[in-house]
Amino acid sequence: MVDISAVRRIIMVQVAVAVVIALLMLVFQGLTAAVSAFVGGAIGFLTSWVYAKKMLAPPGSDAKKMLAPPGSEAKKIIRAHYSAEAYKLIFTILLFSLVFTQFKEVHALSLFATYAATLAVYWVALIFV
């Protein structure tokens, strides 16, 4: 069974990592790098949130109801996972497109490094949850 509080903790750690890296960028690289870092982290934690919302709650239902509750057939669980991952991928592409079309002074290294850091938090947390 998925512990929803564990999902929240993972996303909150991703937010914390994004904020810490953004603050470090502010101190050492300036405002543009800091904003870019936070935006990269935000893409990481927002897309994790999208995945969690899609995986844990079917459209139009109470958020506490799972799309593939415990005891579901493997086929149903995999279908739910693929659906949630597809939404996450589309949302990721849209957010990166928005950043690169609207934020002309983006510091790409800060953006991608913080995005990668939030992804690393997600994957490491999955090992321990």
PLY file of the C-alpha trace (Angstrom):
ply
format ascii 1.0
element vertex 129
property float x
property float y
property float z
element edge 128
property int vertex1
property int vertex2
end_header
0.00 0.00 0.00
1.24 3.48 -0.84
1.75 5.73 2.16
0.48 9.13 1.03
2.47 10.82 3.80
5.65 9.28 2.32
4.77 10.78 -1.06
4.28 14.18 0.58
7.63 13.87 2.38
9.43 13.04 -0.87
7.95 16.08 -2.60
8.75 18.31 0.40
12.38 17.13 0.33
12.45 18.00 -3.37
11.13 21.49 -2.54
13.75 21.87 0.20
16.56 20.83 -2.16
15.35 23.34 -4.76
15.24 26.15 -2.17
18.69 25.33 -0.75
20.30 25.20 -4.19
18.54 28.43 -5.21
19.83 30.17 -2.06
23.36 28.92 -2.76
23.09 30.20 -6.32
21.88 33.56 -5.01
24.93 33.87 -2.77
27.53 32.63 -5.27
26.12 33.33 -8.75
23.48 36.04 -8.45
19.75 36.48 -8.87
19.37 35.07 -12.39
21.14 31.83 -11.48
19.08 31.58 -8.28
15.77 32.06 -10.08
16.85 29.60 -12.77
17.80 27.05 -10.10
14.49 27.40 -8.32
12.58 27.11 -11.59
14.49 23.92 -12.43
13.70 22.52 -9.00
10.08 23.58 -9.35
9.82 21.65 -12.60
11.15 18.63 -10.73
8.81 18.81 -7.74
5.74 19.93 -9.68
6.04 17.02 -12.08
6.42 14.64 -9.12
3.23 16.13 -7.71
1.45 15.59 -11.05
2.57 11.94 -11.06
1.38 11.46 -7.47
-2.01 13.06 -8.15
-2.58 10.93 -11.24
-1.37 7.70 -9.66
-3.14 8.06 -6.34
-6.47 9.53 -7.39
-8.58 8.95 -10.47
-10.02 12.05 -12.17
-13.08 13.45 -10.42
-12.68 11.38 -7.27
-11.65 11.97 -3.72
-7.83 12.39 -3.51
-7.66 9.62 -0.92
-8.89 6.99 -3.39
-6.15 5.28 -5.36
-6.26 4.58 -9.08
-4.83 1.13 -8.44
-5.69 0.20 -4.84
-3.87 -2.58 -3.00
-4.89 -5.95 -4.36
-5.38 -4.64 -7.88
-4.32 -6.73 -10.80
-0.80 -6.05 -12.02
-2.20 -4.94 -15.38
-4.26 -2.21 -13.69
-1.28 -1.01 -11.62
0.99 -0.85 -14.68
-1.68 0.99 -16.70
-2.03 3.54 -13.87
1.76 3.96 -13.71
2.08 4.47 -17.48
-0.76 6.96 -17.46
0.77 8.94 -14.59
4.22 8.88 -16.23
2.75 10.12 -19.52
1.14 13.07 -17.76
4.42 13.76 -15.94
6.42 13.69 -19.19
3.98 15.97 -21.02
3.94 18.41 -18.09
7.75 18.37 -17.95
8.01 19.19 -21.67
5.45 21.97 -21.33
7.22 23.53 -18.35
10.67 23.43 -19.98
9.15 24.89 -23.17
7.55 27.66 -21.15
10.82 28.44 -19.36
12.90 28.60 -22.55
10.37 30.72 -24.42
9.49 33.14 -21.61
12.63 33.41 -19.45
15.20 34.84 -21.85
18.00 35.26 -19.27
17.72 31.68 -17.99
20.93 30.23 -16.56
20.72 26.77 -18.13
23.31 25.09 -15.91
21.52 26.15 -12.72
18.16 25.16 -14.19
19.21 21.67 -15.26
21.43 21.00 -12.24
18.62 21.71 -9.80
16.14 19.75 -11.91
18.57 16.82 -11.83
18.99 17.20 -8.05
15.22 16.96 -7.51
15.11 13.88 -9.73
17.93 12.35 -7.69
15.94 12.98 -4.50
12.96 11.21 -6.06
14.94 8.16 -7.17
16.94 7.84 -3.93
13.77 8.23 -1.86
12.10 5.41 -3.81
14.85 3.07 -2.61
14.12 3.90 1.04
10.34 4.20 1.00
0 1
1 2
2 3
3 4
4 5
5 6
6 7
7 8
8 9
9 10
10 11
11 12
12 13
13 14
14 15
15 16
16 17
17 18
18 19
19 20
20 21
21 22
22 23
23 24
24 25
25 26
26 27
27 28
28 29
29 30
30 31
31 32
32 33
33 34
34 35
35 36
36 37
37 38
38 39
39 40
40 41
41 42
42 43
43 44
44 45
45 46
46 47
47 48
48 49
49 50
50 51
51 52
52 53
53 54
54 55
55 56
56 57
57 58
58 59
59 60
60 61
61 62
62 63
63 64
64 65
65 66
66 67
67 68
68 69
69 70
70 71
71 72
72 73
73 74
74 75
75 76
76 77
77 78
78 79
79 80
80 81
81 82
82 83
83 84
84 85
85 86
86 87
87 88
88 89
89 90
90 91
91 92
92 93
93 94
94 95
95 96
96 97
97 98
98 99
99 100
100 101
101 102
102 103
103 104
104 105
105 106
106 107
107 108
108 109
109 110
110 111
111 112
112 113
113 114
114 115
115 116
116 117
117 118
118 119
119 120
120 121
121 122
122 123
123 124
124 125
125 126
126 127
127 128
